[in-house]
Amino acid sequence: GLVPLRQDERTQLEEKVDTFVNDLVSLDANSPEFGKKVDQLTAMGRKEIAEAAGHSNRFLDRPVKAIDSDTGIGADLTQLRKTVEALDPGKGGAVGKPKKLLGIIPWGNSGLRGYFLKYQSAQTHISQILNSLASGKDELLMDNEAINVERANMWKTMGKLEQMIHISKTLDARLEAKANELDATEPAKAKAIRETALFYTRQRTTDLLTQMAVTVQGYLALDLVKKNNVELVKGVDRASTTTVAA
């Protein structure tokens, strides 16, 4: 139900189902034509299932470097925080009272000079971290563009799956009703419909619903990955501007 079908789509699909069921019932249950018609049910939705499975496989192949604690943006942010905290002028008395020569004349502050030397030596390291963060941010933005394309394709695929599920469920109802109708006049054909056409239809319904559930999970999970990327990009922006400026 994530991708709803329009009423006109439902009507068209149900008309196709009615035509199929009427054609099937008009055939001799022992004829090759009846068997060929039933074979169509065994292949129903196969293309759509394969297409949806391809999306799931690509999702599993996605890299997770961006949120790896040892490499990528996570490590860069941690390293930047450690570097900035080490430069906190309030630690270790870096900005203390200047010493006075003979206790009278201000003579300077060796701690303050040492702090600025430390700050100066850290600038290269901070610049390297910022360059790495900028590169990682670009990767995240490109990743989100790829996610948008993938989710758009998955949405189309789920629409196709939803159509096949509607066909399958409608077939189930129509075939069962037709078999019940034939019980009084043609019990052999009613039995054949239940044991072949209806049986295979219900199998395909299960397969289609299972694949839909998997695809929906992948679709929603990609949205979580996208949101996580957005938060990481915000973190990079804050670290590269406010944190460094402070």
Secondary structure as a PSIPRED ss2 file (coil, helix, strand):
# PSIPRED VFORMAT (PSIPRED V4.0)

   1 G C   1.000  0.000  0.000
   2 L C   1.000  0.000  0.000
   3 V C   1.000  0.000  0.000
   4 P C   1.000  0.000  0.000
   5 L C   1.000  0.000  0.000
   6 R C   1.000  0.000  0.000
   7 Q H   0.000  1.000  0.000
   8 D H   0.000  1.000  0.000
   9 E H   0.000  1.000  0.000
  10 R H   0.000  1.000  0.000
  11 T H   0.000  1.000  0.000
  12 Q H   0.000  1.000  0.000
  13 L H   0.000  1.000  0.000
  14 E H   0.000  1.000  0.000
  15 E H   0.000  1.000  0.000
  16 K H   0.000  1.000  0.000
  17 V H   0.000  1.000  0.000
  18 D H   0.000  1.000  0.000
  19 T H   0.000  1.000  0.000
  20 F H   0.000  1.000  0.000
  21 V H   0.000  1.000  0.000
  22 N H   0.000  1.000  0.000
  23 D H   0.000  1.000  0.000
  24 L H   0.000  1.000  0.000
  25 V H   0.000  1.000  0.000
  26 S H   0.000  1.000  0.000
  27 L C   1.000  0.000  0.000
  28 D C   1.000  0.000  0.000
  29 A C   1.000  0.000  0.000
  30 N C   1.000  0.000  0.000
  31 S C   1.000  0.000  0.000
  32 P H   0.000  1.000  0.000
  33 E H   0.000  1.000  0.000
  34 F H   0.000  1.000  0.000
  35 G H   0.000  1.000  0.000
  36 K H   0.000  1.000  0.000
  37 K H   0.000  1.000  0.000
  38 V H   0.000  1.000  0.000
  39 D H   0.000  1.000  0.000
  40 Q H   0.000  1.000  0.000
  41 L H   0.000  1.000  0.000
  42 T H   0.000  1.000  0.000
  43 A C   1.000  0.000  0.000
  44 M C   1.000  0.000  0.000
  45 G C   1.000  0.000  0.000
  46 R H   0.000  1.000  0.000
  47 K H   0.000  1.000  0.000
  48 E H   0.000  1.000  0.000
  49 I H   0.000  1.000  0.000
  50 A H   0.000  1.000  0.000
  51 E H   0.000  1.000  0.000
  52 A H   0.000  1.000  0.000
  53 A H   0.000  1.000  0.000
  54 G H   0.000  1.000  0.000
  55 H H   0.000  1.000  0.000
  56 S H   0.000  1.000  0.000
  57 N H   0.000  1.000  0.000
  58 R H   0.000  1.000  0.000
  59 F H   0.000  1.000  0.000
  60 L H   0.000  1.000  0.000
  61 D C   1.000  0.000  0.000
  62 R C   1.000  0.000  0.000
  63 P C   1.000  0.000  0.000
  64 V C   1.000  0.000  0.000
  65 K H   0.000  1.000  0.000
  66 A H   0.000  1.000  0.000
  67 I H   0.000  1.000  0.000
  68 D C   1.000  0.000  0.000
  69 S C   1.000  0.000  0.000
  70 D C   1.000  0.000  0.000
  71 T C   1.000  0.000  0.000
  72 G H   0.000  1.000  0.000
  73 I H   0.000  1.000  0.000
  74 G H   0.000  1.000  0.000
  75 A H   0.000  1.000  0.000
  76 D H   0.000  1.000  0.000
  77 L H   0.000  1.000  0.000
  78 T H   0.000  1.000  0.000
  79 Q H   0.000  1.000  0.000
  80 L H   0.000  1.000  0.000
  81 R H   0.000  1.000  0.000
  82 K H   0.000  1.000  0.000
  83 T H   0.000  1.000  0.000
  84 V H   0.000  1.000  0.000
  85 E H   0.000  1.000  0.000
  86 A H   0.000  1.000  0.000
  87 L C   1.000  0.000  0.000
  88 D C   1.000  0.000  0.000
  89 P C   1.000  0.000  0.000
  90 G C   1.000  0.000  0.000
  91 K H   0.000  1.000  0.000
  92 G H   0.000  1.000  0.000
  93 G H   0.000  1.000  0.000
  94 A C   1.000  0.000  0.000
  95 V C   1.000  0.000  0.000
  96 G C   1.000  0.000  0.000
  97 K C   1.000  0.000  0.000
  98 P C   1.000  0.000  0.000
  99 K E   0.000  0.000  1.000
 100 K E   0.000  0.000  1.000
 101 L E   0.000  0.000  1.000
 102 L C   1.000  0.000  0.000
 103 G C   1.000  0.000  0.000
 104 I C   1.000  0.000  0.000
 105 I E   0.000  0.000  1.000
 106 P E   0.000  0.000  1.000
 107 W E   0.000  0.000  1.000
 108 G E   0.000  0.000  1.000
 109 N C   1.000  0.000  0.000
 110 S H   0.000  1.000  0.000
 111 G H   0.000  1.000  0.000
 112 L H   0.000  1.000  0.000
 113 R H   0.000  1.000  0.000
 114 G H   0.000  1.000  0.000
 115 Y H   0.000  1.000  0.000
 116 F H   0.000  1.000  0.000
 117 L H   0.000  1.000  0.000
 118 K H   0.000  1.000  0.000
 119 Y H   0.000  1.000  0.000
 120 Q H   0.000  1.000  0.000
 121 S H   0.000  1.000  0.000
 122 A H   0.000  1.000  0.000
 123 Q H   0.000  1.000  0.000
 124 T H   0.000  1.000  0.000
 125 H H   0.000  1.000  0.000
 126 I H   0.000  1.000  0.000
 127 S H   0.000  1.000  0.000
 128 Q H   0.000  1.000  0.000
 129 I H   0.000  1.000  0.000
 130 L H   0.000  1.000  0.000
 131 N H   0.000  1.000  0.000
 132 S H   0.000  1.000  0.000
 133 L H   0.000  1.000  0.000
 134 A H   0.000  1.000  0.000
 135 S H   0.000  1.000  0.000
 136 G H   0.000  1.000  0.000
 137 K H   0.000  1.000  0.000
 138 D H   0.000  1.000  0.000
 139 E H   0.000  1.000  0.000
 140 L H   0.000  1.000  0.000
 141 L H   0.000  1.000  0.000
 142 M H   0.000  1.000  0.000
 143 D H   0.000  1.000  0.000
 144 N H   0.000  1.000  0.000
 145 E H   0.000  1.000  0.000
 146 A H   0.000  1.000  0.000
 147 I H   0.000  1.000  0.000
 148 N H   0.000  1.000  0.000
 149 V H   0.000  1.000  0.000
 150 E H   0.000  1.000  0.000
 151 R H   0.000  1.000  0.000
 152 A H   0.000  1.000  0.000
 153 N H   0.000  1.000  0.000
 154 M H   0.000  1.000  0.000
 155 W H   0.000  1.000  0.000
 156 K H   0.000  1.000  0.000
 157 T H   0.000  1.000  0.000
 158 M H   0.000  1.000  0.000
 159 G H   0.000  1.000  0.000
 160 K H   0.000  1.000  0.000
 161 L H   0.000  1.000  0.000
 162 E H   0.000  1.000  0.000
 163 Q H   0.000  1.000  0.000
 164 M H   0.000  1.000  0.000
 165 I H   0.000  1.000  0.000
 166 H H   0.000  1.000  0.000
 167 I H   0.000  1.000  0.000
 168 S H   0.000  1.000  0.000
 169 K H   0.000  1.000  0.000
 170 T H   0.000  1.000  0.000
 171 L H   0.000  1.000  0.000
 172 D H   0.000  1.000  0.000
 173 A H   0.000  1.000  0.000
 174 R H   0.000  1.000  0.000
 175 L H   0.000  1.000  0.000
 176 E H   0.000  1.000  0.000
 177 A H   0.000  1.000  0.000
 178 K H   0.000  1.000  0.000
 179 A H   0.000  1.000  0.000
 180 N H   0.000  1.000  0.000
 181 E H   0.000  1.000  0.000
 182 L H   0.000  1.000  0.000
 183 D C   1.000  0.000  0.000
 184 A C   1.000  0.000  0.000
 185 T C   1.000  0.000  0.000
 186 E C   1.000  0.000  0.000
 187 P H   0.000  1.000  0.000
 188 A H   0.000  1.000  0.000
 189 K H   0.000  1.000  0.000
 190 A H   0.000  1.000  0.000
 191 K H   0.000  1.000  0.000
 192 A H   0.000  1.000  0.000
 193 I H   0.000  1.000  0.000
 194 R H   0.000  1.000  0.000
 195 E H   0.000  1.000  0.000
 196 T H   0.000  1.000  0.000
 197 A H   0.000  1.000  0.000
 198 L H   0.000  1.000  0.000
 199 F H   0.000  1.000  0.000
 200 Y H   0.000  1.000  0.000
 201 T H   0.000  1.000  0.000
 202 R H   0.000  1.000  0.000
 203 Q H   0.000  1.000  0.000
 204 R H   0.000  1.000  0.000
 205 T H   0.000  1.000  0.000
 206 T H   0.000  1.000  0.000
 207 D H   0.000  1.000  0.000
 208 L H   0.000  1.000  0.000
 209 L H   0.000  1.000  0.000
 210 T H   0.000  1.000  0.000
 211 Q H   0.000  1.000  0.000
 212 M H   0.000  1.000  0.000
 213 A H   0.000  1.000  0.000
 214 V H   0.000  1.000  0.000
 215 T H   0.000  1.000  0.000
 216 V H   0.000  1.000  0.000
 217 Q H   0.000  1.000  0.000
 218 G H   0.000  1.000  0.000
 219 Y H   0.000  1.000  0.000
 220 L H   0.000  1.000  0.000
 221 A H   0.000  1.000  0.000
 222 L H   0.000  1.000  0.000
 223 D H   0.000  1.000  0.000
 224 L H   0.000  1.000  0.000
 225 V H   0.000  1.000  0.000
 226 K H   0.000  1.000  0.000
 227 K H   0.000  1.000  0.000
 228 N H   0.000  1.000  0.000
 229 N H   0.000  1.000  0.000
 230 V H   0.000  1.000  0.000
 231 E H   0.000  1.000  0.000
 232 L H   0.000  1.000  0.000
 233 V H   0.000  1.000  0.000
 234 K H   0.000  1.000  0.000
 235 G H   0.000  1.000  0.000
 236 V H   0.000  1.000  0.000
 237 D H   0.000  1.000  0.000
 238 R H   0.000  1.000  0.000
 239 A H   0.000  1.000  0.000
 240 S H   0.000  1.000  0.000
 241 T H   0.000  1.000  0.000
 242 T H   0.000  1.000  0.000
 243 T H   0.000  1.000  0.000
 244 V H   0.000  1.000  0.000
 245 A H   0.000  1.000  0.000
 246 A C   1.000  0.000  0.000
